[in-house]
């Protein structure tokens, strides 16, 4: 019976209407603070997860999941290599490419370009560039046709449209008595693509693989082979297995290595945001301290009477721990429910708020991603709820310990 007294009295104190209305007000503020903190943390992390997913998807729609290239020079036996790597159970498709840097000119306008020589049919299996053409057809990239497909921003900066002609200047040229002369070739713009990623739309151009080999004088060699794998998150393991299979004469890379800095920055930003929003919960938990301190003062005579009836200091401590836990648990649960509901419906709620306020948070003509994507991850929800509850539990220890030190005779002297 004695063991259940702290729980019973703690629940009764929580339900009872307090004589001190200010204490009730602070208690309500504590619950609301924890609710808002948990709600905001779940929602913001879900939105950041959604942005990370969208950016990763757009990057991988152009970049390869994995790349195999020669450790030095051109990759000559690439048809045999493609046959070998596609035998791996987790490699879905492979496509050769020739990569080069140069300048593309139109009249007096010059722009730097990263041009990629591809086979259109194979390239469509490892990237989405040719699926996002706003003008032209991928079939127009024929060997010897000297056609080029430009990114939308690059085409706009050059002021060209489909059918216009541009000059591509490759840095590798011929040695003459007058010095090094770069190789130049006239291309016809046969298409324009738009990936909604400025990095690619402003600097990437596609030409046929045979034309790139001729322009760079690589013979039958290519820069490497691009791979798509069954699970992009499993790319490092597949990378390791291909290295052991192919040997040291090949260099193998994957998207986690090529874009390591970008995704590391996203993770750091996510962690910083987690810590910042966690401070909201911490501030609300400190309100629990002030609430319980005032409750202890308000219930000092009650505690003294319970002590004279045989309740131990540990039992007194348990009363106020129960009360603090109920405040923390209630705020965490309510905030978790609101957070999950908001994160699950953010793509509907944001347009409604935009229409209600008459503003657009992310204008499509400025930002790459104009919508609010969200990806709710249950491990994040449980982690946030667990940390919130733990902070609230720790916040109850000092007031509860202080209540347990109440001396019955001293407390009842003036009652």
N, C-alpha and C positions, 0 to 999 in steps of 0.2 A: 504493500500500500504506500509506504514512504517513497519508494522509487518512482511511483507514478504522480506524486504530488507536484514536482517541478513542471511536468508536462501539463497537468490539469490547471495549475495556477497560471502558468505562462499563457495558455490558451484563453483563460478567463480574462486576464489582463488585456490581451489583444482584442477580445470581443467587447469588453466593457466600455461604456461611455466615460471618458476621463473627466475628472473635475477640472483639470487644467486644459482648457481648449487650445492653448498655445502648443502644448505637447502633442495633441492630436494633429494640429496643423503641421508641425515639423515631421511627424510620422508619415503623414500623407505626402508631404514633399519628398521624403526619402524614397517612398515607393515609386512616386512619379519619376524621380531622378533616375532610379535604377531601370525603370521601364523604358524611358527615353534613351538611356545609354545603350541598353541591350538592343533595342529596336534599331537605333541608328547604326550600331556596329554591324549587325547582321545585314542590314540593307546596303550599307556602303561597301562592305566586303563582297557581297553578291554582285553589285554593279561593277566593282573592279575585276572580279573574276570574269564577268561577261565581256568587259573591254579587252581583257587579256586574251580571251578565247577568240574574239573577233579579229584582233590584230594578228594573233598567231595564224588564224585561218587565212587571212589575206596575204601574209608573208609567205606561207607555205603554198599558196596558190600560184606563186611565181618561183620562189626558191625551191630547191629539191630537198626531199627528206634526207637523202644521202648522196654523196658524190664520190666516184672512183676515178682517180687520175693517175698518170705516171708519176713516179717520184722525181723524174727529171725529163724535161722535154715533152715531145708530143706522144700521145698514146696511139701506137700503130696498130696493134692487133685487137682493136676494139670490138669487132664482130665476135671473136672468140671469147673475149671478156664478157660481153653482154650475155652470151649463151651460158657462161659459167655462173655469173651472179644471179641470173633469173632462176637457176636451179635451187637457190636457197628458198625454203618454204615460206619465208616472210617477205620476200621481195616480189612485188606484184608486177611492176613494169620497169623498163630501162630504156633510155634514149641517149644517143651520142650528142655532143655539142662542141662547138668551137667558140671560144670566148676571146674577145679582143677589145681594146680601147682605141678610141680615135676621135676625130672631129667630123661633124657633119655640117656642111655649109649650104646656104641658099642665098645667093646674091651676096650682100655684105654681112649677113647674119651667120654667126658661127656658134656652135654649141658642142660641148663635150658629150660623148656618147659611149655607152657600153653596149657593143653589138654582140649578138649571139647567133651563131650559125646553127640551124636546126633542120631536122627532117620533120615536116609538118605533121605527118601521121603519127610518128613516135612522140613528138613533143606534146601533142594533145593528150597523151597518156600520162604524162608526168607533171603537167602544169595546166593552169586554166587561162593562160594568156590568150590563146587563140579562140577561146570560148567567149571572150569579152571584146570582140572587135566591134567598133562603132561604124566602121566603114571598110569595105573590101572583103575578100575571102582568103582563107588560109591556103586554098589550092593555087592561088596565084604565085606562091613562093615555089617556083620551079627551078630546077638546076639550069644555070646559064641564062636565066631570065633577068638577073640583076634587079630584082624587086626587093623592096624593103618595107617592113611594117614598123611604124613609129608609135611611141607612147603619145597620149593625147596632149600632155603638157609640152612635150618636145616638139610635136607638130605645130602647136599653137605658137611657141616661141619662134619657130622658124617661119611661121606664116604659110604653111603648106597644107594642101588638101590631097585627097586621093587623085592620082594621075600626075601630080607635079613631080619634078625631078630635083634630086639633091645630090651633092657630092660627098662621098665618104672618104676621109683621109686616114689611112692606117700609118702608124709611126714606123713600122718596119718597111724599109724601102731599099733602094739600090745605091751602091757606092759609085759615085761618078767623080771625074776630076774636079767638079764643082762642089763636091761634098755629098752628104747623104740626102737623097731625094725621097720623100715619103711616097708611098703608093696611093694613088687616087683613082677612084672609080665612080662613074655616074650611076645612080640608082633611081628607079621609078618608085614612088610611094604607092604601094598596092593596098595598103590597109593602115588603119589606126586603131589602137586598142586603148581601153581605159580600165584600170584596175582599182581606181580610187585610193591609190597609194602614191603619194607624190614622188617618193624615191624611185619608183619604177616608171611612172608615167612621164617623168621629166628627163630620164637618162637612158632608158632601155630601147633597143631596136633589134628586130629580128630579121635575119636574112637566111637564105638557103644554105645548108651545110656545105654543098659543093662550091658555092660562091665564096663562102668564108675561107675554105681551104685554098682556093685560088688566090684570094686577096692576101692572105697571110703566108702563102707559099709553104703550107704544112704538108704537102704531098697527100698521102692518104691518112695522115695522123689527125687526131682530134684532141681537144683539151681534156676531155673526160667523158664519163657516162653518168647521167643523172638517174637516180633510182626513186621509186615510190615504194613504201613499205606498208604492211598491213596495219600497223599501229605506230603512229608518229612518236608516241611516248616511249616506245620500245626501240627507237632508232639507235641509241648508244650500244645496246646489247648486240643488235644486228651488225653495227659497225665493228665491234670487237670480233664477232664471229667471222666476218668477211676478211678482216685483217689476218686472222690465223689461217684462213683458207687460201688467200691469194699471195701472202708473203710480203716481204719488205720492199719489193720492187714497185709496189703500188701505194699511193697515198689515199686514204679513205677518210672522209669527213662527213658529218651529219649536221642537221639544222641546229642542234643544241650547242655545237661548237661555233658554227659560222655566225650565229646571232646570239652568242652567249651574253654579250654586254647589254643588249637591248632587254632580254628577258630577265637578266639579273637586276637591271634598273627597275623593272616592273615589280619584282619581288621585294626589293628594298622599299619602294614606295608603298606597297601593300602592308609591309610590316610597320612602317612609320605611321601609317594611317590607323593601323590596329592599336598601336600604343597611344596615339593621341585620343582616339575615341574611348579607349579603356579608361582614360583619366576622368571621363564623365561619370563612369560607373564608380570610380574610386571616390570622387567628390560626393556622390550620392551616398556611398557607404559611410563616409565621415558624418553625414547627417544622421545615420543610424547611431553613431557614438553619442552625438549631442542629444538625440531623442531618448536613448536609454539612460544617459546620465540624469536627465530631467525626470524620467520615470522613477529611477532609483530614489531621487530626492523626494518625489511626490509620494512614493510608497514606502518611505522609511519606517513609519510606524507599523505598517502591515508586515514588513520583513521582520521587524523586531518581535512581533507577536508570533509569527511562524517559527522564529528561532526559539522562543520560550516553549513552544509546543513540541520541540524536538527536531526541527528541520536542521540539517547540517549545513555548514557554509557551502559545501559542494552542491547541495540541493538548492540553496538560494541562487547560486551561480547558474544552475541549470534553468531556473525560472526565466531569467533575463536572456539567456542564450536562446531559449525556445522562442521568446518574443522577437528577438532580432532576426532569427532564422526565418520566422514567418514573414517578416517584412521583406527580407532579401529574397526569399523563395517566391513570394507573391509578385514582386517587381520583376524578377527574372522570367517567370513563366509568362506573365502578361506581355512583357517586352519581347520575349521569344516568339509568341504567337503573332503579335503585330509585325515583327520583323520578317517572319516566314511568309505571312500573307502579302506584305508589301513587296518583298523580293520576288515572289511568284507572280505578281501582277504588275510589276514596275513598267513593263512595256505598254500596258494599258493605262496605268495611272498617270504617267508623265504626259502623254498627248492630251489627256483630259485636263490636267493642270495647265498645260500650255494654252489650250483653247480657252480656259477659264480666265487666265491672266492676260491673254493676248500677246504672249511673247514666245520666242523659240529659243530654248536653252542652247542647242547646238545647231546653228544654221547650216544647212547642207552645202551652201556655197563657200563656207569657211572651213568646216571641220570634216575630217575624213569619215568619221562615224557620226551621223546625225541623230541616231536613235539611242535610247538607253538600254543596252543589252544587260541582262542579269543572268547569273548562273548560281543557283542556290546549292551550296555544298553542305550536306548534313554534318560532316565532321567539324566544319567551322561553327555551325550552330551549337553543337554539343560542347565544343571548346569554349565558346563565348559564355554559354550558360554555366559551365563548370567554373570558369574563372570568376564570373560575377558572383556566384554563390559562395565561392571560397573567400572572396574579398569581404562579402557581407558577414560571413562567419567570423573572420578575423576581427572585424570591426566591433563585434559584440563582446569580445573577451575582456577588454578593460572595464567597461561599465559593469559587466557581470561580476568580475573580480572585486570591484569596488563595493558592490552590493553585498557580496559575501563577507566583507569585513565589518559590516554593521554590528555594533554592540547593542544588544537588547536594552540593557539598563540605561545607556546613554540616550537611545532613541526614544524611550518611553518616559524619560524624566519629566518632561513638560506636557505630557499628554493627559 
